[in-house]
Amino acid sequence: MIEVKRSVAEALHFLQEMLEGEGLTDVRLEEVELSDDGSLWHITLSFLRRPPQSDLVSALGLPQREYKMITMSSDTGEMRSMKITAPA
């Protein structure tokens, strides 16, 4: 089984690779959970990203915090999904 620290590091790398060039800042680990059967890590990360120029909030220059849940195999480290999620 892949240890939790390694799974988080790989999830961070995956997020940065998938959203490369989108100006992510202040990336944070929010939650880590092992599935009940122990086969998957569910890792929630958040980050700030500037809104599109057409967005009213962008006129104020306020970045928005976004949340992504990354699911990966706890045995192989294979990424299974990256989904939009909301804070609890």
N, C-alpha and C positions, 0 to 999 in steps of 0.2 A: 504494500500500500504506500502511496505517495504521502509523505508527511505534510502537515498543514502549512508549514512555512514555505516549503517548495511549491505547493499548489497555489498559494497566494502570489508568490513571485512569478510563476508562470502565467497566472491570470492577469497580473499587471502588465507583463510583457505582451500578452495577446491583445489586451485592450489598446495599448499604445500602438501596436502594429496595425490593428484593424482601423483605428481612427487617426492614423498618421496624417499630419498636415491640417488637422482641425483645431489646433490651438488649445489643447486641453491643458488646464492648470489645476493645481491644488487637488491632485488625485488622492483619494482616501479609501482605506479599507473600512467598510461599514459592518459587514457580517460575514461569517464563515459557518457553514453547516454541513455536516456529513449526513447523507440520506439514511433513512432508517435501516436499509439493507446494507449500508456501507459501500455501495458501488459508485456513488457520485459525490463530488464536492460541489456545493452551491456557494459561490463567492460573490458578494455584493460589493461593488466599488462605486464611488461617486467622484465627480469631477466638475470643474467649472468650464463652461464653454460660452464664448460670446454668441449672442443670438444673431440671426441673419440681419443684414442691413435693413431689410424691409419691415422688421419687427419694431413696434413702438418702443419696447423696452430698450432696444439698441440705441435709441436716441438719447437715453439716459446713461448709456455706457455701462449698464449693470450686467455682468455675466450671470448665467443661470446654472444652478447646480442640477446635474443629471445623475441618474442612478442606473446601473447595469448589473444584471445578475448573470454571471458566467458559470456555466455548468461544465464540469470536466470529470472524466473517469478517474476514480481514485486509484485504480490499478495501473493504468497506462499513461495518464496525463493527457489523453486525447480530449480536445475541446469538443463539447457536444452542442453547446448553444450559448448565445449572448442575447439577452432579452432586456427590454426596457422594464424598469420596475420603479416603484415609488417608495419613499421612506416609510418606515413603520410608524 
